[in-house]
Amino acid sequence: MVEDDDNIRDMVIYAMSSVSFEALGFAEGESFFAQTKTALPSLVLLDIMLPGDDGLSILKKMKASSRTAKLPVIMLTAKGSEHDRIKGLDLGADDYITKPFSVMEVIARVRAVLRRSAPEETRGSSGEMEIAGIVLDGPRRVVHTGGREVTLTFKEFELLHYLMMNEGIVLSRERLLDQVWGIDYRGESRTVDMHVKSLRQKLGEAGSVIKTVRNVGYKAGK
């Protein structure tokens, strides 16, 4: 966990340790990167507001390095900072948690992201599928559209895959949260909206295949 607030950092580290996670805390990015040279974590909790390099700058550096590029990252953001959340997701963050938060929420989110990103997990590996020029290869976890490969975060890929598997079916935000994120994000449906927005941007013109169904959720197809 990279968090400059000692109280928050100590509270989360203690909570993670109490449920059998090995957790380390850092107040800024320099000491965190020094640690990654020795050993890599399974997941990073990364605050946005930090002294020196902020969380978004740290995330960008992580994704630019082959050593840390594939590490799952959960961003910690201030309430109302939608721009930072969207930018974090676009840079490759897998999820975000809005402050103030409960330690039980942090534990649940960490477990969900670890479960979804575990190497042995083969969820979404049912072969190649295509909708409106978007070609998704499940086993290889590759997406192409318009003759180009689209770089997606883990969650963006999972979301697109689930939408494509259910082509033409209207999926509520609650169902998407349950099936893609793996836990009940009660009151956090903006998580879905922000991932859909980022996904549409990355897919370009083909992103219009993801339709918004007012007051319900989303679907892929006409």
GIVEN-V206655 format. One record per residue. N is the residue number from 1. PSI is psi in radians with two decimals (* if undefined). Layout:
BEGIN
[[N	PSI] [N	PSI]]
END
This chain:
BEGIN
[[1	2.24] [2	1.86] [3	2.19] [4	-0.24] [5	1.94] [6	-0.72] [7	-0.80] [8	-0.80] [9	-0.82] [10	-0.67] [11	-0.80] [12	-0.75] [13	-0.76] [14	-0.76] [15	-0.74] [16	-0.73] [17	-0.57] [18	-0.31] [19	0.49] [20	0.35] [21	2.51] [22	2.06] [23	2.48] [24	2.57] [25	2.54] [26	2.49] [27	-0.29] [28	3.02] [29	-0.57] [30	-0.83] [31	-0.56] [32	-0.85] [33	-0.58] [34	-0.68] [35	-0.62] [36	-0.33] [37	-0.40] [38	-0.82] [39	2.52] [40	2.46] [41	2.96] [42	-0.39] [43	2.65] [44	2.23] [45	2.11] [46	2.00] [47	2.59] [48	-0.79] [49	1.79] [50	2.70] [51	2.60] [52	-2.30] [53	2.26] [54	3.04] [55	-0.65] [56	-0.67] [57	-0.69] [58	-0.76] [59	-0.74] [60	-0.73] [61	-0.70] [62	-0.80] [63	-0.33] [64	-0.20] [65	2.28] [66	-0.45] [67	-0.62] [68	0.00] [69	-0.59] [70	0.08] [71	2.24] [72	2.43] [73	2.28] [74	2.12] [75	2.51] [76	2.09] [77	2.70] [78	2.61] [79	2.29] [80	-0.10] [81	1.12] [82	-0.65] [83	-0.78] [84	-0.67] [85	-0.79] [86	-0.74] [87	-0.70] [88	-0.77] [89	-0.69] [90	-0.54] [91	-0.20] [92	0.10] [93	2.55] [94	-0.41] [95	3.05] [96	2.69] [97	2.30] [98	2.31] [99	2.56] [100	2.64] [101	2.85] [102	2.64] [103	-0.50] [104	-0.62] [105	-0.75] [106	-0.81] [107	-0.77] [108	-0.74] [109	-0.73] [110	-0.81] [111	-0.72] [112	-0.81] [113	-0.71] [114	-0.69] [115	-0.71] [116	-0.46] [117	0.02] [118	2.37] [119	-0.62] [120	-0.21] [121	2.30] [122	0.35] [123	2.32] [124	0.27] [125	0.79] [126	0.31] [127	-2.93] [128	2.45] [129	2.75] [130	2.37] [131	2.14] [132	0.76] [133	-0.05] [134	2.09] [135	2.11] [136	2.14] [137	1.82] [138	-0.93] [139	-0.67] [140	-0.18] [141	0.89] [142	2.47] [143	2.32] [144	2.55] [145	2.43] [146	0.53] [147	0.16] [148	2.66] [149	2.37] [150	2.14] [151	2.03] [152	2.66] [153	2.95] [154	-0.84] [155	-0.65] [156	-0.73] [157	-0.81] [158	-0.71] [159	-0.83] [160	-0.76] [161	-0.77] [162	-0.70] [163	-0.75] [164	-0.62] [165	-0.49] [166	0.71] [167	2.26] [168	-0.16] [169	2.29] [170	2.16] [171	2.18] [172	2.78] [173	-0.67] [174	-0.71] [175	-0.70] [176	-0.72] [177	-0.73] [178	-0.78] [179	-0.60] [180	-0.71] [181	-0.42] [182	-0.06] [183	2.93] [184	1.85] [185	1.14] [186	2.19] [187	0.13] [188	0.63] [189	-0.26] [190	-0.38] [191	-0.81] [192	-0.84] [193	-0.74] [194	-0.65] [195	-0.67] [196	-0.75] [197	-0.81] [198	-0.72] [199	-0.79] [200	-0.74] [201	-0.75] [202	-0.56] [203	-0.23] [204	-2.39] [205	-0.59] [206	-0.29] [207	-0.31] [208	-0.19] [209	-0.37] [210	1.89] [211	2.43] [212	2.24] [213	1.89] [214	2.33] [215	0.12] [216	-1.18] [217	-2.23] [218	2.82] [219	2.78] [220	2.31] [221	-2.98] [222	*]]
END
